[in-house]
Amino acid sequence: MSAGQWVRGVERAWDAARRRRAGSRVPADFRIKCYGGHGGVEGIVVRGRVVDDPPPSVAEEGERVGAAVRRTVRHFLTDELPGVPLRVTVGDATADVVTDDEGYFVARLRPNPESLESPWTLGTVELAGEFRGVTGAHRATVEVRVPAADAQFGVISDIDDTILETGVQRIGRMVRQTLTGSALTRTPFPGAPELYRDLAARANPVFYISSSPWNLYAFLDAFVRHRDFPRGPLLLRDLLGNADGRESKTGRIDEVLALHPGLQFVLLGDSGEHDPATYADTVRRHPGRILAVYIREVRLDPHDGRVESVWSTMGDEVPLVLAADSDAVRRHATGLGLL
């Protein structure tokens, strides 16, 4: 048994014990959390989670570290609700779904394109039947990104160490920043918000795809808004992943490309972990769909050869740029006519 399988087994056992303790108790803080959605003429995907937790606190200017730590911890101490019947409506389409063992739901719909609005269509997720004594109107609004017909290309970007200074290469620093920081105190890389706003000009959609857990969705969404990045769907993953790999970054990228077949894409990531290999694989599997790949250099040892070995197998059809900073990306993208 691998370490990942062992951890997942422990998590399932803990969740089962917690649910036995809860029994048939009526959830005191029943809440539908929507993670947004995206799509268009090829269909719509909407994600979210149902929990028995009060809404998290909102970061405030000048708050003490203890308040930030408590809020971050609360993001991970979730009381998820499996088996909740939900009805998801976007445009003129409706889908009935049930939350899984971790409280997550995924709805796939095929609305009439004429019922969708660009750049955002508002939909609803509501309780579709009685659940452990919870009845009545329980509804949440979901925002669905629908690119306009005149979008010239799309942007797919990683988050950690691509737009948000995280220090993944230094585990202790990363954990400390995650625990003690907030959307108001965490900093983007210099020039990144301006670069992304320019890439998103002319109605170009931006998709943020990250290996960060869904538990950090509220923080990352607030960070994007506070730092004035262009808004776009945040596609994250389960905290511990799952056995069949559906939470992989590759799967998320494939989903975006499949739901937006009329768009070519620019990919942005960093050299700290797996982005170079993931993006190189995307270029190979989706010929003609990728305009350029930009990798921010964040390695502790820039001469370890990992990025170069991945790219040595690639052809010359797609520019693959290892960039020192946002200005280097801007210069190259301008030369390609992307800006």
Secondary structure as UniProt FT lines:
FT   HELIX           3..22
FT   TURN            23..24
FT   TURN            28..29
FT   STRAND          30..40
FT   TURN            41..42
FT   STRAND          43..52
FT   TURN            61..62
FT   HELIX           65..76
FT   TURN            82..83
FT   STRAND          85..90
FT   TURN            91..92
FT   STRAND          93..98
FT   TURN            101..102
FT   STRAND          104..109
FT   HELIX           113..115
FT   STRAND          120..127
FT   TURN            132..133
FT   STRAND          139..145
FT   TURN            149..150
FT   STRAND          154..157
FT   TURN            161..163
FT   TURN            168..169
FT   HELIX           171..180
FT   TURN            183..185
FT   TURN            190..191
FT   HELIX           192..199
FT   TURN            200..203
FT   STRAND          206..213
FT   HELIX           214..216
FT   HELIX           217..226
FT   TURN            227..228
FT   STRAND          234..237
FT   TURN            239..240
FT   TURN            243..244
FT   TURN            246..247
FT   HELIX           249..259
FT   TURN            261..262
FT   STRAND          265..270
FT   HELIX           275..285
FT   TURN            287..288
FT   STRAND          290..296
FT   TURN            302..303
FT   HELIX           306..311
FT   TURN            312..313
FT   STRAND          320..323
FT   HELIX           326..336
//
